[in-house]
Amino acid sequence: MKKKEPDRFFNVILNSIADGVFTTDNDGKITFINKAGQEITGFSSKEAVGRYCFDVFRADICQSRCALKETLKTKKEIIDLPATILKKGGQKVPISISTAVLKNEQGQIIGGVETFRDLSVIEELKKELFEKYTLGDIISKNYLIHDIFNILPNIAESDSTVLIQGASGTGKELFANAIHNLSQRKTKPFIKVNCGALPDTLLESELFGYVKGAFTDAKKDKLGRFALANGGTIFLDEVGDMSPSLQVKLLRVLQEKEYEPLGSTSPRKTDVRIIAATNKDLSKLMNEGKFRDDLFYRLNVVKIELPPLSKRREDIPLLVDAFIQKFNAKTGKQITGISDEALRLLLKHDYPGNIRELENIIEHAFVLCRGDRIDIDCLPKELIEGQEEKPPSLPLNEGTLLRKAEAEIIERTLKKYGGNRAETAQELGIDRTTLWRKMRKYDLF
């Protein structure tokens, strides 16, 4: 029987678009698949038509949440649901899915239609962009952090003591980890000690260990953290909280490369690189007589200053995406992103708790979020109320946020090089003509 004219045009139109499309009957069997759909799935029309959609589509959500089945049941469309399908040849393909019901002229539901877009290129670009702004677990596009990225391999190659200064929650431990992992000591232990979490007597035994009989409960020898870290790296967090008596003993380790366990009369040698961190101003403590000047100068061989999150707001969207991925994996949820309104609120917040505070906010949102995106009502109540007192700003969509971030990066880089366009363009990886055009676009003259 000859095809009806509308059906012929229908097939021509669907075969001309770049998105995959297939239709099913009410039983879920495929009745049509266009050329793009055949290309994305790897199944020809002859192989696909007449089979159940899950036999051809093979998406990771087929068992947990079949989008088409959900639409046929609720009569509601689904738009841009992320998923991954297994192509006929075995390759995984990231896609986004949209679904709708199909009705005949009498308004009766006769099946469903699913469109799907291949996101492989977009995901590769995202990955490339993400890797460009990362070093290990550190994520940033801020020029101050990238200045540290640039010198971190050189710092790691040396065996010098490093002092990392920054407010609580700025990621001091991540940078210490990165230095260790980039160094020749990376196969040896990385031992962490929080100097502010223990009283003097306990901290001393934790650092240097003790010998049998050193005190009443010392039934046998115990190795300290310096012994456990031998050959590797020891990270002394909150070193500014260390008492004067312990400062003397740490100074000896730095000067003589040796220490004495509690109760011992003979020194032990140690081969350990020390990375210290503090949220306090050690030079100020030194001037006040609360921190030894000789220890300060021994620790302050290489100094890294970490800016607070309020000084690197362009990193907030990157960090939000990273935390969403982290909590998706941890909770089993499938949160796809954050609404513009919620992101705008996060961009305005001052973050006294820095990156750790932002992570806690996203974790809070995961607890309350019922849909597939973090909206403003998922955020902590005190965050929303705190922003209500501030004057409203213009609504920002994703494009506006990216333009704002780009303008801030260009402006800061120009300031860094004293307005020198050649050095600024080189730093940003663009030519001078492109830089001039962007400066004109963002009124940066």
C-alpha positions in Angstrom: 0.0 0.0 0.0 1.3 3.4 -1.0 2.4 5.7 1.9 0.2 8.7 2.6 1.7 12.1 1.5 1.9 13.5 5.1 3.7 10.3 6.3 6.3 10.7 3.6 7.0 14.4 4.5 7.0 13.4 8.2 9.8 10.9 7.6 11.8 13.3 5.4 11.6 16.0 8.1 12.6 13.7 11.0 15.5 12.2 9.0 16.9 15.7 8.3 17.4 16.7 11.9 20.5 16.1 14.0 18.8 14.8 17.1 17.8 11.2 17.4 14.1 10.4 17.3 12.1 7.2 17.8 8.4 6.5 18.3 6.8 3.6 20.1 3.4 2.1 20.4 1.6 1.7 23.8 3.5 -1.5 24.5 6.9 0.2 24.2 7.8 -1.3 20.8 9.6 0.9 18.3 7.6 1.9 15.3 10.0 4.4 13.8 13.6 5.6 14.3 15.2 8.4 12.3 18.7 8.4 10.7 20.3 10.4 13.6 18.8 7.9 16.1 20.3 5.0 14.1 23.7 6.7 14.1 23.7 7.4 17.8 22.4 4.0 18.9 24.3 2.0 16.2 21.1 0.1 15.3 19.6 0.3 11.8 15.9 1.0 11.3 15.4 -2.7 10.2 17.0 -3.9 13.5 15.2 -1.4 15.7 11.6 -1.4 14.5 9.4 -3.9 16.2 11.7 -4.3 19.2 11.2 -3.0 22.7 12.9 0.4 23.1 15.0 -0.8 26.0 16.6 -3.5 23.8 17.8 -0.8 21.4 18.2 2.3 23.5 20.0 0.6 26.4 20.1 3.7 28.7 21.4 3.6 32.2 18.0 4.9 33.4 15.9 2.2 31.6 15.4 0.1 34.7 15.3 2.9 37.4 13.4 5.6 35.5 12.2 4.9 32.0 11.4 8.4 30.7 9.0 7.3 28.0 7.1 4.9 30.3 6.9 7.8 32.9 5.5 10.2 30.2 2.9 7.6 29.0 1.8 7.1 32.6 1.7 10.8 33.7 0.9 12.3 30.3 3.6 14.9 31.2 6.5 15.8 28.9 10.1 15.3 30.1 12.7 17.8 28.9 16.5 17.3 28.8 16.9 14.4 31.2 20.6 13.4 31.3 21.4 9.7 30.6 24.0 7.5 29.1 23.3 4.8 26.5 25.3 1.8 25.4 25.8 1.9 21.7 25.6 -1.3 19.6 29.4 -1.5 19.5 29.7 -1.2 23.3 30.6 2.5 23.5 29.0 4.7 26.1 27.3 7.8 24.7 26.2 10.7 27.0 22.8 12.1 25.9 19.9 14.2 27.0 16.3 12.9 26.6 13.0 14.6 25.9 9.7 12.7 25.7 6.0 13.3 24.8 2.9 11.3 24.1 1.6 10.6 20.6 -2.2 11.0 19.9 -4.4 10.2 16.9 -6.9 12.5 15.4 -9.5 11.5 18.0 -7.1 12.5 20.8 -6.4 8.9 21.9 -2.9 8.1 23.0 -1.3 5.7 20.5 2.2 5.7 21.8 5.1 7.9 22.7 8.0 9.8 21.0 11.5 10.3 22.4 14.1 12.7 21.1 17.7 12.4 22.3 20.8 14.5 21.7 24.4 13.2 21.6 26.4 15.2 24.1 29.7 13.5 23.5 31.3 16.6 22.0 29.9 18.9 24.7 31.1 16.5 27.5 34.6 16.4 25.9 34.7 20.2 25.9 33.5 20.3 29.5 36.2 17.8 30.4 38.9 19.8 28.6 37.7 23.0 30.3 37.4 21.3 33.7 41.0 19.9 33.4 42.3 23.3 32.4 41.1 24.7 35.7 42.1 21.8 38.0 45.2 20.5 39.7 44.5 17.3 41.4 41.4 18.0 43.5 41.9 21.7 43.4 39.4 23.5 41.1 39.9 27.2 40.1 40.0 29.7 37.2 41.1 32.5 39.5 44.4 34.1 38.5 45.8 34.1 42.0 45.2 30.3 42.3 46.7 29.8 38.8 49.8 31.7 39.8 50.2 29.1 42.5 49.4 26.3 40.0 52.3 27.6 37.9 54.9 27.4 40.7 53.6 24.3 42.5 55.6 21.8 40.4 58.8 23.8 41.2 57.9 23.9 44.9 57.1 20.1 44.9 60.5 19.2 43.2 62.4 20.9 45.9 62.6 19.5 49.4 62.1 22.9 51.1 59.7 23.5 54.0 56.5 25.1 52.9 54.2 27.4 54.9 50.6 27.7 53.6 48.6 30.6 55.0 44.8 31.1 54.5 41.5 31.3 56.3 39.8 28.2 57.5 38.1 26.3 54.6 40.3 27.7 51.8 41.8 24.3 51.0 45.2 24.3 52.7 45.2 20.5 53.0 44.4 20.1 49.3 47.5 22.2 48.4 49.7 20.2 50.8 48.4 17.0 49.2 49.1 18.4 45.7 52.7 19.3 46.7 53.3 15.8 48.1 51.8 14.1 45.1 53.9 16.1 42.7 57.1 15.4 44.6 59.6 12.6 44.6 58.2 11.5 47.9 54.8 10.7 46.4 55.2 7.0 47.0 56.0 7.5 50.6 53.5 8.4 53.4 51.6 11.7 53.7 50.8 12.1 57.4 48.5 14.8 58.7 48.5 16.3 62.2 46.1 19.0 63.5 48.2 20.9 66.0 45.2 22.8 67.3 43.1 19.8 68.1 45.2 18.2 70.9 46.6 19.5 74.2 50.4 19.8 74.5 51.2 16.4 76.2 49.1 14.5 73.7 50.4 16.4 70.7 54.0 15.8 71.7 53.5 12.1 72.0 51.5 12.1 68.7 54.4 13.9 66.9 57.4 12.2 68.5 56.0 9.0 70.0 57.2 7.6 73.3 59.2 4.7 74.8 58.0 2.0 77.2 57.8 3.3 80.7 57.8 7.0 79.7 54.6 7.4 81.8 52.2 5.1 83.8 50.2 3.8 80.8 53.2 3.5 78.4 53.2 -0.4 78.3 55.2 -0.5 75.0 57.0 1.8 72.5 54.8 3.9 70.3 55.9 5.4 67.0 55.1 9.1 66.5 53.9 10.8 63.3 57.4 11.8 62.4 58.5 8.2 62.5 55.4 7.1 60.5 56.1 9.8 57.9 59.8 8.9 57.4 60.7 9.3 53.8 57.5 11.1 53.0 55.7 14.3 54.1 54.2 15.5 57.3 51.5 18.2 57.2 51.3 20.3 60.4 47.9 22.0 60.2 47.2 25.0 62.4 50.8 25.2 63.4 50.1 28.7 64.9 48.4 27.0 67.8 51.5 25.1 68.9 52.8 25.9 72.4 56.2 27.6 72.9 57.7 24.4 74.4 56.6 22.3 71.4 57.9 25.0 69.0 61.4 24.5 70.4 61.2 20.7 69.7 59.8 21.3 66.2 62.7 23.8 65.6 65.1 21.0 66.5 63.6 18.7 63.9 63.9 21.4 61.2 67.5 22.3 62.2 69.0 18.9 63.1 66.6 16.5 61.4 66.2 14.7 64.7 63.9 14.4 67.7 63.6 12.5 70.9 60.5 10.4 71.8 59.0 11.0 75.2 61.0 9.1 77.9 64.0 8.6 75.5 67.5 9.9 76.1 68.8 9.2 72.6 67.8 11.2 69.5 66.2 9.6 66.4 67.0 10.7 62.9 64.1 11.6 60.5 63.9 12.2 56.8 60.6 14.1 56.5 59.5 17.1 54.5 57.5 19.5 56.5 54.5 21.4 55.2 52.9 23.7 57.7 49.6 25.5 57.5 47.9 28.2 59.6 44.9 30.4 59.5 46.7 32.9 61.7 49.2 35.7 60.8 52.4 34.1 62.1 54.5 37.3 61.6 52.0 39.2 63.9 52.2 36.4 66.5 55.9 36.6 66.3 55.9 40.3 66.9 53.6 39.7 69.9 56.1 37.1 71.3 53.6 34.2 70.8 55.5 32.5 68.1 59.3 32.0 67.9 61.0 34.1 65.3 63.7 31.4 64.6 60.9 28.8 64.0 58.9 31.2 61.8 61.9 31.8 59.5 62.6 28.1 59.3 59.0 27.4 58.3 58.7 30.4 56.0 61.1 29.2 53.3 58.4 28.9 50.7 55.1 30.7 51.5 51.8 30.2 49.8 48.9 32.6 50.5 45.5 31.3 49.7 42.8 33.9 49.0 39.3 33.5 50.5 36.4 32.4 48.4 35.0 36.0 48.4 38.1 37.0 46.4 37.6 34.2 43.8 33.9 34.3 43.0 34.4 33.2 39.5 35.2 29.7 41.0 31.8 29.4 42.6 30.0 27.9 39.5 32.9 25.4 39.0 32.9 24.4 42.7 29.1 24.0 42.7 29.3 21.6 39.7 32.1 19.6 41.4 30.1 19.3 44.6 27.0 18.3 42.7 29.0 15.5 41.1 30.4 14.5 44.5 27.1 14.3 46.2 25.4 12.6 43.3 27.9 9.8 43.6 27.5 9.8 47.4 23.7 9.9 47.6 22.7 8.1 44.4 20.7 11.1 43.3 20.7 12.6 39.8 20.8 16.3 40.4 21.6 17.9 37.0 22.5 21.4 38.0 21.4 24.6 39.8 18.9 27.2 38.8 20.0 30.7 37.8 18.3 32.2 40.8 20.0 29.9 43.3 23.4 30.4 41.6 22.9 34.1 41.7 22.3 33.9 45.5 25.5 31.8 45.9 27.5 34.3 43.9 26.4 37.2 46.2 27.2 35.4 49.5 30.5 36.4 51.3 31.4 32.9 52.6 33.1 33.4 56.0 33.6 29.7 56.0 35.0 29.7 52.5 34.9 26.5 50.3 34.0 24.3 53.2 30.9 26.5 53.7 29.9 26.3 50.1 30.3 22.5 50.2 28.0 22.4 53.3 25.4 24.5 51.5 25.3 22.1 48.5 25.1 19.1 50.8 22.1 20.9 52.6 20.5 21.4 49.2 20.8 17.7 48.4 18.9 16.9 51.5 16.0 19.2 50.6 16.0 18.9 46.8 13.1 16.9 45.5 13.6 17.6 41.8 16.5 17.2 39.5 17.9 20.8 39.9 18.9 22.8 43.0 16.5 25.7 43.4 16.4 28.6 45.8 14.1 26.8 48.2 16.7 24.0 48.6 19.3 26.5 50.1 19.7 27.2 53.8 17.0 29.5 55.2 19.6 31.8 56.8 21.4 32.2 53.5 18.2 33.3 51.7 17.2 35.7 54.6 20.7 37.2 54.7 20.5 38.1 51.0 17.0 39.6 51.3 18.4 42.6 53.1 20.8 43.4 50.2 19.6 45.4 47.1 18.4 43.2 44.3 20.6 42.8 41.2 19.6 42.1 37.6 18.7 38.5 36.8 21.6 36.5 35.5 21.3 33.7 33.0 24.1 31.2 32.3 25.5 33.4 29.4 25.6 36.5 31.6 27.4 34.6 34.4 30.1 33.4 31.9 30.5 37.0 30.5 30.8 38.4 34.0 33.4 35.8 34.9 35.3 36.5 31.7 35.3 40.2 32.3 36.6 39.8 35.8 39.4 37.5 34.7 40.5 39.9 32.0 40.3 42.9 34.4 42.4 41.2 37.1 45.0 39.9 34.6 45.4 43.5 33.2 45.9 44.8 36.7 48.4 42.0 37.4 50.5 43.2 34.4 50.0 46.9 35.0 47.8 47.2 31.9 50.3 45.6 29.6 48.2 44.0 26.9 50.9 41.8 25.4 51.6 40.1 28.7 47.9 39.9 29.5 47.1 38.3 26.2 49.9 35.8 26.6 48.7 34.9 30.1 45.1 34.4 28.9 46.2 32.4 25.9 44.6 34.7 23.3 46.1 37.1 20.7 46.2 40.8 21.3 43.5 41.6 18.8 41.1 39.3 20.6 42.0 40.9 23.9 41.4 44.4 22.5 38.0 43.3 21.2 37.0 41.8 24.6 38.3 44.9 26.4 36.1 47.0 24.2 33.1 44.6 24.7 33.4 44.8 28.5 34.4 48.5 28.6 37.7 47.9 30.2 39.6 50.8 28.7 
